């Protein structure tokens, strides 16, 4: 319901004619469309903006309505408030904000010629997907039964990109025997698998070096192409690998070479140092979380029954 109108308008607005007589008050009626009419007392020197201010009781809702005089017949059951001196109703009509002319302003962007190079750190995606935040304790916990749906992840990464524009598909990781199935799935989705044996220490710095080298090769191979080059990097790893360099470094190099970078990661496993780089390249570096797609990307492997 609209706010109740004050009975009296302060006599401070509008031009006052040269007269020594006291101001004359008139009583008119005002109606919010869809609501019953109410009476408002105005000074005869008032202007329409004063009426809006009185009826809407302040600036907060003033821009929601527009007022205009009109003569019209009363509707069924509608009565002019008693003691009203004007037969010209003032109707406060809700302002209609028309949508932009663009028929789909928030939809897909128009096609922009570009070539995409997708590089995935499978271990980072796999381990990051096992991390979950306990909503009750706010503690980070790990679910070792978590697995990645490779096909769905590939669809998410490639959504909005023409297949002909995806020039590179690389995924890297380590290969304990039980993970052979994962590499078959990546291969069936068109990804070149670069797999090495996991070190006895469990560290994967050698794998990181391998992926860094592949990215640097891509930067040189496609540096003379006319189309915009885009590195789609799937990792949250911000390690420096004992000062040998890391994904942070290759991302910086790509950005300096005028590439765009689309970085995907789980929120809990994303190094905050990538945001520092984004501040320097806000239009080139886009950071996207996998978390909104968790139900499509992650599933729990059922324990084997004896």
N, C-alpha and C positions, 0 to 999 in steps of 0.2 A: 504494500500500500504506500502511496506517496505520503510524505511527511505533512502534518497539519500546517496550514498557513497561519502566520501571525495575523492578528486582527488589525494592526496598524503598521503602516510603512513610514519610516523616518522621512521627514520632509526636507531632504537634503539634495535631491537630484532633479535635473531638468531645469530649463530656464523659467524664471519667475517674472511675469508681466509687471509693468510699472503700475502698481495699485497699492493703496493703503489698506484695502480691505483684507480681512483674514482669509487664509487659504480655504478653498472649498473642497470638501471631501466628496468623492463619489463612490458608490458601492457597485461593483461589477461582479460578475460571477465567472469563475474559472473552472475548467474541467480537464482532468487528465483523461485522455481517451481510454475508455474501458472502466472508468471509475465514476462515482457520483460527483456532481458539481458541488463546489463550495464557494462561499462568499469571501471576497477580499476587499478591504477598504484601502483606497489609494488617495493620495493627494492629486489634485487635478494637474499639477506640474510634473507628475511622474511620467516616465517613459516605459516602453515595453520591457526593457531589461530589468527595471525595478520589479515588475510583476513576476518575472521569472525568478528573481532572487528571493522574493517573498514566498512564492508558492513552493519553491524547491528548498527553501530554508538553508541557503548557503551555497558555496561554490562547489561542494563535493559532487552534486548531481546536476549542476546547471547545464553542462554540455550534453546531457542525455536527452534533453527535450528542446524543441523549437516551438515558439508561440506565434500564432497568427490569428487575426480577427476574422470572423466570418459570420454571416447571417445564415441561419438554417432553422428548420423546424425541429421542435423537440421530438425526441424518440419516444416510443411507447413507455409509459410510466415515468417519464423524465419530467422533472419540475424545476423551474428556476427558483433558487432560494428566496425566501421572503425578504422584504426590505432591500430589493435590488433595483437600482435606478437605471441600469443599462440593459437594452434588449440586444446588444451585440455581444454574444458570448466570446470569451477568449479561450481558445482550445490549446492546451499544451500537448503537442503530438510527439510521440517517441521518435527520436531521430534514427533513421535507418542508415547504417553504414554499409555502403555497397562494397562487395568484394572486389579485389583487383581484377583487371581485365584478363590477366593471365588465367586461362581455364584450369591450369594445374600448377599453381605457384610452388607448392611444396613437393611436387612429384619428381620423377626422374629428370635429371639435367639433360639438356640437348647433347647429342653426340659430339665429342671433341676428339679429333685425331690424336691418338697416343699409342705407344707400344709398352706392354707390361712385361716385367720380369719378376716372377714369383720365386722367392727363396725362403725355404722353411727350415727352421731349427726344430726338428721333430722332438728331440729330447726335452726342449724347453716347453713345447706345447703339451707334451705328455705329462711331465712332472708338474707344470703349472696347473693343469686341469685337475690334479689330485688335491690341490690346496683348496680348502673351503674355510669360510669364517663362521664360527659358531655365533649365531645371533644372540644367544643368551649370555655367553661369557665374553664375546668379542675376541676370543682366542682363535688363532689360525691352526687348523687341524688338517691332517692328511688322510685321504681315503685311498689305500693302495689298490683297491679293486677297480678304480676308475680307468676307463679306456677311452680312446678317441675314435669317433666315427669318421674315418678318413674321407669317405665319399661326401658326407654332408659338409665337412670342413672345406673341402675343395670347392664345393658349390658356393659357399659363403664368400670365400676369397675371390672367386671369379665372377660373382654377381655384378652385373652392370658393365661387363667387359666383353667385347666381341671376341670369339674364339680366335679369329684370324689376327687379332691385335695382341694376343698373348704369345710372346716370342720365346719365353723361357719358363720352364717349370722344373725347379730343383728342390729336392728335399734331402736333408742330411741327418744322419744319426748313427748310433752304434748298434751292434747286432749280437746280443745274446741269442742263442738258438730259439728261445721261445718267442722272439719277436719277428721271425721270418714272415709270418702272415701279414704284418703291418706293411712290409716292403712290397709284398705282392699287391696289396690294396693300392698303395701309392702308384705303383707301376701301371695298374689297370686304369688309373685315372689320368694317365699321361705324364706322370712326373718321373724325372730322372733321379734315381736313388743313388746317393753317394754315401756308402755305409762303410764304417771302419770298426775294428774290434775295440771294445771298451778297454781302457787302461785298467791295470790292476788296482790303481788307486781310486778308480771310480770317476776321476776327473775327465772332462771332455774337451780340454783345451786344444787337442789336436783336431778334433772335429770342427771347433770354432775356426781354427786357422784355415781349414779346408774350405769352409763356406766363405770366409773373408776373401780368400784368393779367388773364388768363383765370382764374387761380386765385383772385385777389381778388374777381372778379365772382361766382364760385361760392360763396365764403364768405359774401357778402352775400345771394345769391339763396336759399340754403338755411339761413339762420340761424334761421328760425322753425319748421323742421320738427321733428317729434317724434322721428323715427328718428335713430339714431346716424349721423353723416356721416363718411365715410372718404375721404381723399385718397390715391389710389394714384399716387405720383409716381415716374417712371422717369428718373432722372438721378443723376449723382454730382458734379455741378457745385457747387462751393462758392465761386465767385468773387463778388465784390461789385459787379462791373460799374462800376468807377470811382466807387464810393460811391453809386450809384443804387439799390442793393439787389439781392439775388439770391435764389436758391432757399432759402438758409438763412433769410432774413427771412420769406418767405411760409410756410415750414414752421413757424416760431415763431408767426406770427400764427394759423395754423390750429390749432395745439396750444392756444394761449391761448383760442381760441374753442371749446374742448372737442371739436374734431374729433380723430379718430384719423388717423394718417399711416402708410401702408405704403410705405416707400422701397425701390426696387429699383435696383441698380447693379452694374456690374462691380467686382470688388474693387480692381483696380489703378487705377481711375479715380474711386474714391469719396473725397471730401474727408473727412478725419478730423474736421472740425469738426462733422459731423452726429452723431458719437458724443458730443460735448460737450452737444449739445442733448438727446440721448437720456438722459443722466444726469439731466436735469431733468424729463423726461417719460417715465420708463421703461415705464409701462403704456400710453402713447398712441402712442409712436413705435416702429415695428418696422422694422428694417433687414434686407433680404434680398439675398443675392448672386445674380446671374444665372449665375455660374460653374458651379454644379452642373448647369445645364441647357445648358451650352455645346454639347454634341454635337447637341442638338435645335435650338438657336437659330442657330448659326453654320455657314456652309458657305463653301467657297472657289470663287470664280468662275473657270471655266476660261478661259485666255487664248484670244483669237480667232485662228484660223488664217487666213492669207492664201490 
